[in-house]
Amino acid sequence: MPASVEDTAALLARVPAFEELSPTELSAVAAVAVPRSFDAGQAVFREGDASNTCYVVRSGRARAVRDHPDGRQITLATFGSGDIFGELAMFDDELRSATVEATEQLDVLAILGPDMRRLMHEHADIAVKLAVALVRRLRGTNERLARQSFQTVQSRVAAVLVQLVEEARSAGADERDVPITATQADLAKLAGSSRESASRFLAVLERAGVISQGRGRLTVHDPAALDGYVY
């Protein structure tokens, strides 16, 4: 069922790129947002596609991936409720730099770049606030990449688990015994490591009682303990 403008504006207010907008500005963006759905495994867009739409996740999950020249597929990011991807399409129509695919049933709000550019032309404050928010996001990404370049595999995998725990909690999970839907291969891709290295470290965490593993998912029993592995 299509969401009302009020409900859509409330969702947009949770998105870092839009959180500085006023209620009136949020309603203006909500009015041009169109609901779309994708099945698990379906691509929202592919690397190299024309870029004219950004997406905000209403429910479900997706991931951004790129194919490495050696044949590996690298997961760059995962997205859940309230996350935005393809946001640079609000500013220009450059080709997509990665593929984004649904990892489960995915419901999103699609916002056409031309519609956003029209709004930014009509409301200069929207353009300024979006630019500031995206600069902050870029700075955070650069800091994360800088940290990762000095981290061990164990530290990177633990950091990925911390991030996934935070996302699960924001979606309503408990403080402890947090279920994470991800395979060892998924975690390895997110951490930029081999599956074998990630698997060995996950076994260490399991023996320590920090996590338990199942088919395609794991449970983080003691999220606070993960912090001791991130440095």
LOSETOR-19041 format. One record per residue: residue in one letter; x negated, z, y of N, C-alpha, C in turn; residue number from 1. Coordinates in Angstrom, 3 decimals, m for minus. Each point is the difference from the previous one (the first is absolute). Layout:
<rs>
R rest   n.east     n.up  n.north  ca.east    ca.up ca.north   c.east     c.up  c.north  nr
R    a        X        Z        Y        X        Z        Y        X        Z        Y NUM
...
</rs>
This chain:
<rs>
R rest   n.east     n.up  n.north  ca.east    ca.up ca.north   c.east     c.up  c.north  nr
R    m   m0.851    0.000   m1.188    0.851    0.000    1.188   m0.886    0.000    1.238   1
R    p    0.265   m0.903    0.956   m0.811   m0.045    1.207    0.081    1.314    0.764   2
R    a   m1.143    0.460    0.506   m0.024    1.240    0.762    0.518   m0.242    1.409   3
R    s    0.563    1.040    0.605    0.448   m0.101    1.379   m1.215   m0.053    0.921   4
R    v    0.239   m0.421    1.250   m1.088   m0.021    0.980   m0.568    1.402    0.177   5
R    e    0.867    1.006   m0.023   m0.448    1.385    0.169   m0.903    0.432   m1.150   6
R    d    0.400   m0.317   m1.239   m0.816    0.360   m1.156   m1.327   m0.756    0.015   7
R    t    0.055   m1.278    0.378   m1.220   m0.791    0.065   m0.941    0.540    1.068   8
R    a    0.542    0.372    1.149   m0.821    0.572    1.062   m0.637    1.314   m0.454   9
R    a    0.742    0.799   m0.771   m0.539    1.265   m0.504   m1.165   m0.248   m0.948  10
R    l    0.099   m1.041   m0.837   m1.107   m0.342   m0.890   m1.194   m0.479    0.813  11
R    l    0.226   m0.862    0.965   m1.101   m0.525    0.819   m0.730    1.124    0.735  12
R    a    0.730    1.040    0.381   m0.621    1.115    0.715   m1.034    0.719   m0.856  13
R    r    0.087   m0.148   m1.340   m0.968    0.629   m0.913   m1.241   m0.842   m0.195  14
R    v    0.025   m1.246    0.480   m1.105   m0.929   m0.223   m1.027    0.182    1.111  15
R    p   m1.270    0.267   m0.340   m0.999    0.229    1.047   m0.039   m1.083    1.072  16
R    a    0.214   m1.255   m0.381   m0.069   m1.082    0.979    1.102    0.087    1.042  17
R    f    1.111    0.682   m0.342    1.148    0.065    0.903    0.300    1.402    0.518  18
R    e   m0.743    1.004   m0.443    0.381    1.383    0.275   m0.044    0.360    1.484  19
R    e   m0.726   m0.769    0.822   m0.055    0.295    1.428    1.141   m0.643    0.784  20
R    l    0.809   m0.829   m0.652    1.079   m0.682    0.697    1.141    0.961    0.321  21
R    s    0.674   m0.255    1.105    1.156    0.808    0.390    1.192   m0.358   m0.887  22
R    p    1.040    0.827   m0.017    1.203   m0.336   m0.783    0.579   m1.364    0.370  23
R    t    0.000   m0.330    1.279    0.528   m1.303    0.422   m0.862   m1.137   m0.545  24
R    e   m1.319    0.187    0.046   m0.914   m1.025   m0.502    0.112   m0.142   m1.514  25
R    l    0.154    1.134   m0.695    0.175   m0.047   m1.455    1.273   m0.749   m0.364  26
R    s    1.056    0.224    0.743    1.260   m0.704   m0.271   m0.155   m1.499    0.210  27
R    a   m0.799   m0.393    1.001   m0.225   m1.426    0.250   m0.734   m0.642   m1.164  28
R    v   m0.995    0.709   m0.557   m0.720   m0.527   m1.166    0.913   m0.003   m1.226  29
R    a    0.776    1.068   m0.173    0.909    0.099   m1.148    1.007   m1.139   m0.005  30
R    a    0.397   m0.446    1.183    1.016   m1.049    0.087   m0.496   m1.341   m0.522  31
R    v   m1.330   m0.209   m0.050   m0.531   m1.283   m0.501   m0.564    0.134   m1.416  32
R    a    0.079    1.206   m0.597   m0.510    0.221   m1.359    1.030   m0.449   m1.029  33
R    v   m0.467   m0.707   m1.020    0.885   m0.565   m1.032   m0.354    0.605   m1.360  34
R    p    0.961    0.564   m0.745   m0.304    0.558   m1.318   m0.312   m1.089   m1.022  35
R    r   m1.021    0.251   m0.820   m0.342   m0.906   m1.090   m0.389    0.825   m1.222  36
R    s    0.128   m0.592   m1.177   m0.337    0.695   m1.240   m0.886   m0.881   m0.870  37
R    f   m0.877    0.659   m0.777   m0.900   m0.695   m0.912   m0.013    0.752   m1.331  38
R    d   m0.028   m0.755   m1.095   m0.088    0.603   m1.325   m1.429    0.417   m0.304  39
R    a   m0.160    0.944   m0.931   m1.336    0.421   m0.430   m0.799   m1.208   m0.473  40
R    g   m1.223   m0.124    0.501   m0.864   m1.117   m0.367    0.130   m1.212    0.904  41
R    q    1.013   m0.010    0.862    0.214   m1.142    0.896   m0.896    0.125    1.230  42
R    a   m0.575   m1.132    0.426   m0.852   m0.010    1.190    0.863   m0.056    1.260  43
R    v   m0.294    0.876    0.935    0.647   m0.073    1.312   m0.607   m1.155    0.779  44
R    f   m1.316   m0.096   m0.053   m0.722   m1.169    0.510   m1.354   m0.054   m0.694  45
R    r   m0.662   m1.143    0.092   m1.266   m0.201   m0.680   m1.116   m0.284    1.003  46
R    e   m1.211    0.350   m0.418   m1.167   m0.281    0.830   m0.035   m1.492    0.348  47
R    g   m0.180   m0.292    1.281   m0.031   m1.383    0.453    1.328   m0.526    0.497  48
R    d    1.107    0.753   m0.244    1.305   m0.426    0.500    0.035    0.094    1.528  49
R    a    0.905   m0.765    0.598    0.247    0.134    1.429    0.523    1.405    0.290  50
R    s   m0.382    0.544    1.139    0.332    1.383    0.342    0.966    0.020    1.171  51
R    n    1.276    0.296   m0.272    0.962    0.066    1.103    0.973    1.173   m0.101  52
R    t   m0.255    0.925   m0.951    0.923    1.110   m0.211   m0.775    1.254   m0.385  53
R    c    0.393    1.133    0.566   m0.529    1.272   m0.479    1.115    0.742   m0.736  54
R    y   m0.363    0.980   m0.809    0.956    0.669   m0.874   m0.167    1.519    0.069  55
R    v    1.118    0.693   m0.004    0.016    1.461   m0.088    0.725    0.372   m1.284  56
R    v   m0.616    0.866   m0.808    0.579    0.372   m1.294    1.123    1.014    0.197  57
R    r    1.189   m0.358   m0.503    1.120    0.940   m0.026   m0.069    0.852   m1.268  58
R    s   m0.203   m0.624   m1.142   m0.124    0.718   m1.268   m0.799   m0.856   m0.961  59
R    g   m0.562    0.659   m1.035   m0.832   m0.716   m0.959   m1.457    0.015    0.417  60
R    r   m0.811   m0.745   m0.745   m1.439   m0.013    0.265   m0.536   m1.425   m0.111  61
R    a   m1.110   m0.239    0.705   m0.675   m1.296   m0.032   m1.498    0.250    0.117  62
R    r   m0.788   m1.033   m0.250   m1.442    0.124    0.166   m0.558   m1.291    0.579  63
R    a   m1.096    0.147    0.735   m0.721   m1.152    0.543   m1.230   m0.245   m0.866  64
R    v   m0.191   m1.238   m0.430   m1.118   m0.334   m0.886   m0.714   m1.253    0.501  65
R    r   m1.274   m0.105   m0.387   m0.773   m1.215    0.254   m0.759   m0.341   m1.266  66
R    d   m0.205   m1.271   m0.240   m0.773   m0.445   m1.154   m1.466   m0.105    0.388  67
R    h   m0.861    0.667   m0.773   m1.443   m0.035    0.230   m0.568   m1.270   m0.625  68
R    p   m1.064   m0.572    0.590   m0.597   m1.217   m0.571   m0.417    0.124   m1.460  69
R    d   m0.321    1.241   m0.461   m0.420    0.162   m1.391    1.187    0.105   m0.955  70
R    g    1.229   m0.160    0.524    1.182    0.018   m0.860    0.783    1.285    0.020  71
R    r   m0.586    1.053    0.550    0.714    1.270    0.080    1.068   m0.067    1.080  72
R    q    1.037    0.806   m0.161    1.014    0.154    1.038   m0.168    1.388    0.605  73
R    i   m0.154    0.058    1.312   m0.268    1.256    0.690    1.255    0.451    0.737  74
R    t    0.421    1.229   m0.242    1.125    0.568    0.724   m0.504    0.598    1.301  75
R    l    0.539   m0.476    1.114   m0.443    0.448    1.312    0.810    1.195    0.496  76
R    a    1.277    0.038   m0.330    0.870    1.064    0.500    1.279    0.033   m0.807  77
R    t    0.684    1.138    0.048    1.334    0.115   m0.586    0.969    0.417    1.106  78
R    f    1.274   m0.355   m0.172    1.003    0.261    1.029    1.234    0.641   m0.609  79
R    g    0.540    1.000    0.700    1.234    0.637   m0.404    0.937    0.123    1.182  80
R    s    1.049    0.759   m0.149    1.023    0.120    1.030   m0.597    0.391    1.349  81
R    g    0.347   m0.761    1.043   m0.499    0.270    1.338   m1.292   m0.689    0.344  82
R    d   m0.622   m0.677   m0.973   m1.242   m0.728    0.266    0.305   m1.395    0.533  83
R    i   m0.957   m0.544    0.749    0.122   m1.348    0.547   m1.142   m0.857   m0.526  84
R    f    0.278   m1.271   m0.255   m1.085   m0.926   m0.352    0.298   m1.358    0.619  85
R    g   m1.071   m0.784    0.168    0.139   m1.293    0.670    0.251    0.145    1.487  86
R    e   m0.404    1.140    0.580    0.363    0.291    1.385   m0.675   m0.903    1.025  87
R    l   m1.132   m0.616   m0.361   m0.649   m0.883    0.971    0.862   m1.221    0.312  88
R    a    0.974   m0.285   m0.866    0.916   m1.119    0.265    0.836    0.247    1.244  89
R    m    0.057    1.260    0.471    0.720    0.265    1.232   m0.710   m0.610    1.207  90
R    f   m1.314   m0.269   m0.186   m0.792   m0.474    1.133   m0.421   m1.464   m0.120  91
R    d   m0.224   m0.480   m1.216   m0.386   m1.402   m0.152    0.404   m0.497   m1.383  92
R    d   m0.225   m1.295   m0.250    0.428   m0.627   m1.256   m1.188   m0.407   m0.865  93
R    e   m1.069    0.807   m0.007   m1.142   m0.285   m0.852    0.410    0.055   m1.475  94
R    l   m0.793   m0.645   m0.863    0.304   m0.007   m1.428   m0.174    1.397   m0.597  95
R    r    0.767    0.286   m1.033   m0.070    1.312   m0.645   m1.390    0.204   m0.603  96
R    s   m0.530    1.213    0.162   m1.343    0.306   m0.506    0.033    0.623   m1.387  97
R    a    1.196    0.304   m0.515    0.121    0.607   m1.329    1.387   m0.312   m0.551  98
R    t    0.156    0.248   m1.291    1.298   m0.122   m0.656    0.649    1.369   m0.068  99
R    v    1.283    0.075    0.312    0.750    1.250   m0.168    1.084   m0.251   m1.037 100
R    e    0.034    0.839   m1.027    0.982   m0.148   m1.082    0.705    1.318   m0.254 101
R    a    1.268   m0.092   m0.383    0.774    1.194   m0.341   m0.474    0.547   m1.344 102
R    t   m0.236    1.297   m0.069   m0.362    0.628   m1.273    1.206    0.646   m0.663 103
R    e    1.105    0.093    0.735    1.299    0.415   m0.515    1.049   m0.607    0.924 104
R    q    1.263    0.175   m0.335    1.042   m0.537    0.872   m0.269    0.409    1.450 105
R    l   m0.044   m0.992    0.880   m0.455    0.237    1.369    1.052   m0.455    0.999 106
R    d    0.398    0.898    0.893    0.914   m0.330    1.092   m0.741    0.177    1.314 107
R    v    0.020   m1.031    0.823   m0.765    0.018    1.246    0.865   m0.447    1.171 108
R    l   m0.521    0.251    1.195    0.520   m0.588    1.221   m0.988   m1.073    0.430 109
R    a    0.477   m1.215    0.161   m0.846   m1.106    0.439    0.203   m0.211    1.497 110
R    i   m1.112   m0.066    0.736    0.058   m0.198    1.450   m0.809   m1.240    0.338 111
R    l    0.665   m1.029    0.488   m0.659   m1.258    0.321   m0.925    0.169    1.204 112
R    g   m1.214   m0.582   m0.114   m0.942    0.042    1.100    0.571   m0.550    1.302 113
R    p    0.659   m1.170   m0.025    0.566   m0.525    1.249    0.995    0.954    0.657 114
R    d    0.803    0.721   m0.819    0.938    0.965    0.565   m0.739    1.158    0.680 115
R    m   m1.089    0.481   m0.650   m0.758    1.100    0.593   m0.713   m0.455    1.266 116
R    r   m0.525   m1.208    0.006   m0.697   m0.481    1.201    0.982   m0.180    1.158 117
R    r    1.223   m0.393   m0.317    1.016   m0.096    1.051    0.301    1.386    0.569 118
R    l    0.140    0.994   m0.890    0.254    1.362    0.470   m1.162    0.524    0.842 119
R    m   m1.231   m0.297   m0.432   m1.154    0.475    0.758   m0.077   m0.682    1.360 120
R    h    0.435   m1.252    0.076    0.021   m0.709    1.277    1.054    0.600    0.929 121
R    e    1.131    0.391   m0.583    1.093    0.563    0.811   m0.234    1.465    0.345 122
R    h   m0.726    0.722   m0.869   m0.225    1.434    0.203   m1.507    0.266   m0.142 123
R    a   m0.704   m0.017    1.120   m1.457    0.133   m0.033   m0.449    1.300   m0.657 124
R    d    0.789    1.066    0.158   m0.390    1.288   m0.593   m0.102   m0.095   m1.518 125
R    i    0.861   m0.801   m0.631   m0.060   m0.161   m1.448   m1.341   m0.603   m0.395 126
R    a   m0.439   m1.033    0.723   m1.271   m0.659   m0.322   m1.164    0.972    0.118 127
R    v   m0.021    0.798    1.067   m1.098    0.957    0.208   m0.010    1.052   m1.103 128
R    k    1.163    0.553   m0.309    0.069    1.052   m1.016   m0.380   m0.516   m1.382 129
R    l    0.420   m1.228   m0.343   m0.372   m0.579   m1.295   m1.497   m0.245   m0.074 130
R    a   m0.586   m0.508    1.089   m1.435   m0.267    0.012   m0.793    1.286   m0.200 131
R    v    0.406    1.068    0.679   m0.692    1.287   m0.141    0.114    0.514   m1.434 132
R    a    1.200   m0.103   m0.582    0.204    0.476   m1.372   m0.846   m0.785   m0.997 133
R    l   m0.101   m1.308    0.181   m0.771   m0.815   m0.928   m1.498    0.235    0.160 134
R    v   m0.459    0.283    1.213   m1.410    0.339    0.199   m0.328    1.299   m0.728 135
R    r    0.901    0.975    0.091   m0.207    1.257   m0.726   m0.076   m0.250   m1.499 136
R    r    0.885   m0.848   m0.499    0.022   m0.316   m1.439   m1.303   m0.676   m0.417 137
R    l   m0.477   m0.927    0.824   m1.259   m0.690   m0.300   m1.162    0.975    0.021 138
R    r   m0.006    0.914    0.970   m1.079    0.982    0.070   m0.002    0.882   m1.252 139
R    g    1.190    0.415   m0.431    0.081    0.814   m1.202   m0.487   m0.732   m1.233 140
R    t    0.342   m1.289   m0.090   m0.472   m0.808   m1.131   m1.514   m0.121   m0.001 141
R    n   m0.584   m0.233    1.174   m1.458   m0.102    0.099   m0.681    1.295   m0.401 142
R    e    0.568    1.134    0.418   m0.582    1.294   m0.365    0.083    0.230   m1.501 143
R    r    1.136   m0.396   m0.593    0.153    0.164   m1.454   m1.014   m0.851   m0.748 144
R    l   m0.189   m1.240    0.426   m0.956   m0.880   m0.663   m1.431    0.521    0.156 145
R    a   m0.291    0.557    1.189   m1.335    0.553    0.217   m0.255    1.173   m0.939 146
R    r    1.009    0.872   m0.165   m0.156    1.131   m0.910   m0.199   m0.478   m1.435 147
R    q    0.793   m0.990   m0.385   m0.078   m0.485   m1.380   m1.372   m0.582   m0.332 148
R    s   m0.657   m0.588    0.991   m1.299   m0.629   m0.274   m1.046    1.027   m0.405 149
R    f    0.222    1.289    0.321   m0.954    1.044   m0.354    0.501    0.874   m1.144 150
R    q    1.198   m0.273   m0.510    0.576    0.842   m1.036   m0.382   m0.477   m1.395 151
R    t   m0.072    0.944   m0.935   m0.166   m0.338   m1.408    1.333   m0.499   m0.550 152
R    v   m0.025   m0.569   m1.201    1.235   m0.441   m0.647    0.957    1.172   m0.153 153
R    q   m0.532    1.146   m0.443    0.856    1.170   m0.194    0.696    0.392    1.298 154
R    s   m0.742    0.003    1.092    0.571    0.375    1.278    1.059   m0.997    0.449 155
R    r   m0.247   m1.298   m0.228    0.966   m1.019    0.414    1.284    0.103   m0.816 156
R    v   m0.119    0.215   m1.310    1.195    0.128   m0.842    0.787    1.244    0.396 157
R    a   m0.699    1.106    0.247    0.681    1.224    0.422    0.710   m0.217    1.332 158
R    a   m0.635   m0.728    0.923    0.618   m0.270    1.306    1.256   m0.846   m0.157 159
R    v   m0.040   m0.961   m0.922    1.183   m0.819   m0.263    1.127    0.864   m0.546 160
R    l   m0.320    0.907   m0.901    1.026    0.891   m0.560    0.594    0.893    1.091 161
R    v   m0.841    0.494    0.897    0.499    0.818    1.110    0.989   m0.803    0.838 162
R    q   m0.347   m1.256    0.282    0.885   m0.852    0.796    1.328   m0.231   m0.716 163
R    l   m0.052   m0.265   m1.303    1.224   m0.247   m0.759    0.862    1.254   m0.094 164
R    v   m0.641    1.153   m0.101    0.745    1.259   m0.006    0.726    0.184    1.330 165
R    e   m0.686   m0.272    1.100    0.629    0.135    1.325    1.194   m0.939    0.125 166
R    e   m0.141   m1.224   m0.514    1.111   m0.950    0.062    1.174    0.487   m0.843 167
R    a   m0.303    0.540   m1.189    1.068    0.492   m0.868    0.707    1.195    0.625 168
R    r   m0.755    0.883    0.639    0.620    1.150    0.657    0.884   m0.443    1.155 169
R    s   m0.451   m1.012    0.755    0.814   m0.474    1.111    1.301   m0.619   m0.498 170
R    a    0.002   m0.431   m1.281    1.211   m0.565   m0.598    0.843    1.050   m0.706 171
R    g   m0.441    1.285    0.062    0.819    1.076   m0.546   m0.571    0.736   m1.194 172
R    a   m1.232   m0.324   m0.418   m0.599    0.677   m1.156   m0.334    1.452    0.341 173
R    d   m0.118    0.846   m1.039   m0.342    1.407    0.182   m1.469    0.154    0.388 174
R    e   m0.367    1.221    0.391   m1.379    0.279    0.395   m0.962   m0.088   m1.179 175
R    r    0.459    0.378   m1.188   m0.821   m0.063   m1.213    0.689   m0.903   m1.022 176
R    d   m0.753   m0.346   m1.040    0.521   m0.863   m1.072    0.608   m1.279    0.595 177
R    v   m0.816   m0.690    0.778    0.448   m1.187    0.730   m0.157   m1.230   m0.889 178
R    p    1.093   m0.708   m0.316   m0.115   m1.201   m0.833   m0.489   m1.194    0.822 179
R    i   m0.944   m0.739   m0.570   m0.568   m1.190    0.642    0.186   m1.184   m0.944 180
R    t    0.666   m1.038    0.474    0.175   m1.201   m0.818   m1.151   m0.961    0.276 181
R    a   m1.001    0.042   m0.855   m1.175   m0.865    0.155   m0.777   m0.005   m1.306 182
R    t   m0.530   m1.141   m0.356   m0.853   m0.100   m1.184   m1.441    0.295    0.387 183
R    q   m0.840    0.179   m1.006   m1.426    0.181    0.278   m0.559   m1.218    0.728 184
R    a    0.483   m1.176   m0.367   m0.471   m1.221    0.664    0.417   m0.002    1.473 185
R    d    1.227    0.466    0.293    0.459    0.082    1.388   m0.896    0.920    0.813 186
R    l   m0.298    1.178   m0.541   m0.830    0.965    0.710   m1.407   m0.542    0.218 187
R    a   m0.528   m0.689   m1.007   m1.341   m0.578    0.131   m0.034   m1.038    1.119 188
R    k    1.041   m0.840    0.066    0.043   m1.015    1.050    0.083    0.634    1.379 189
R    l    0.838    1.023    0.133    0.140    0.671    1.288   m1.294    0.686    0.421 190
R    a   m0.760    0.492   m0.986   m1.246    0.704    0.296   m1.195   m0.934    0.075 191
R    g    0.204   m1.277   m0.335   m1.112   m0.948    0.021   m1.032    0.288   m1.064 192
R    s    0.454    0.406   m1.186   m0.911    0.323   m1.101    0.411   m0.771   m1.246 193
R    s   m0.822    0.092   m1.041    0.383   m0.584   m1.272    1.020    0.899   m0.674 194
R    r    0.785   m0.591   m0.900    0.991    0.809   m0.719   m0.689    1.049   m0.859 195
R    e   m1.145   m0.357   m0.582   m0.714    0.928   m0.876   m0.459    1.241    0.771 196
R    s   m0.551   m0.223    1.206   m0.472    1.138    0.802    1.161    0.884    0.419 197
R    a    1.106   m0.620    0.425    1.170    0.777    0.391    0.543    0.772   m1.190 198
R    s    0.036   m0.632   m1.158    0.526    0.643   m1.202   m0.815    1.235   m0.370 199
R    r   m1.330   m0.106    0.103   m0.853    1.145   m0.332    0.279    1.180    0.935 200
R    f    0.177   m0.276    1.283    0.255    1.091    0.937    1.391    0.590   m0.213 201
R    l    0.995   m0.829   m0.295    1.339    0.507   m0.271   m0.013    0.922   m1.223 202
R    a   m0.838   m0.338   m0.972   m0.123    0.866   m1.183   m0.579    1.358    0.386 203
R    v   m0.938    0.006    0.948   m0.567    1.260    0.499    1.094    0.837    0.653 204
R    l    0.829   m0.646    0.841    1.089    0.713    0.663    1.021    0.523   m1.005 205
R    e    0.231   m0.770   m1.049    0.972    0.429   m1.013   m0.519    1.213   m0.763 206
R    r   m1.285   m0.009   m0.344   m0.573    1.149   m0.716    0.030    1.253    0.877 207
R    a   m0.100   m0.195    1.313    0.022    1.135    0.929    1.419    0.473    0.296 208
R    g    1.003   m0.709   m0.530    1.381    0.396    0.215    0.566   m0.419    1.341 209
R    v   m0.738   m0.837    0.721    0.465   m0.445    1.313    1.105   m1.039   m0.150 210
R    i   m0.127   m0.859   m1.014    0.988   m1.053   m0.236    0.319   m0.064   m1.484 211
R    s    1.070   m0.705   m0.313    0.261   m0.444   m1.371    0.423   m1.464    0.090 212
R    q   m0.351   m0.763   m1.025    0.237   m1.433    0.034    1.031   m0.425   m1.029 213
R    g    0.774   m1.020    0.369    0.957   m0.609   m0.902   m0.101   m1.502    0.119 214
R    r    0.919   m0.722   m0.584   m0.017   m1.452    0.036    0.444   m0.498    1.384 215
R    g   m0.937   m0.555    0.749    0.328   m0.574    1.298    0.289    1.003    1.088 216
R    r   m0.302    1.270   m0.246    0.245    1.018    1.014   m0.840    1.225   m0.308 217
R    l   m0.127    0.868    0.972   m0.677    1.272   m0.221    0.671    1.060    0.866 218
R    t   m0.267    1.244   m0.317    0.555    1.117    0.763   m1.156    0.823    0.540 219
R    v    0.028    0.233    1.310   m1.020    0.840    0.632    0.556    1.421    0.039 220
R    h   m0.519    0.856   m0.876    0.510    1.362   m0.097   m0.502    0.886    1.135 221
R    d   m1.239   m0.234    0.431   m0.616    0.855    1.017   m0.607   m0.890    1.084 222
R    p    0.833   m0.486    0.932   m0.511   m0.914    1.035   m1.125    0.592    0.832 223
R    a    0.047    1.315    0.274   m1.035    0.615    0.823   m1.368   m0.114   m0.644 224
R    a   m0.048   m0.019   m1.313   m1.290   m0.082   m0.702   m0.691   m1.339    0.241 225
R    l    0.767   m1.026    0.331   m0.606   m1.312    0.245   m0.939    0.021    1.192 226
R    d    0.303    0.861    0.978   m0.824    0.040    1.202   m1.458    0.352   m0.323 227
R    g   m0.193    0.743   m1.086   m1.356    0.370   m0.379   m0.839   m1.162   m0.507 228
R    y    0.658   m1.119   m0.301   m0.710   m1.186   m0.498   m0.201   m1.059    1.087 229
R    v    0.575    0.223    1.190   m0.113   m0.968    1.091   m1.041    0.486    0.989 230
R    y   m1.027   m0.816    0.227   m1.050    0.384    0.949   m0.638   m1.258    0.562 231
</rs>
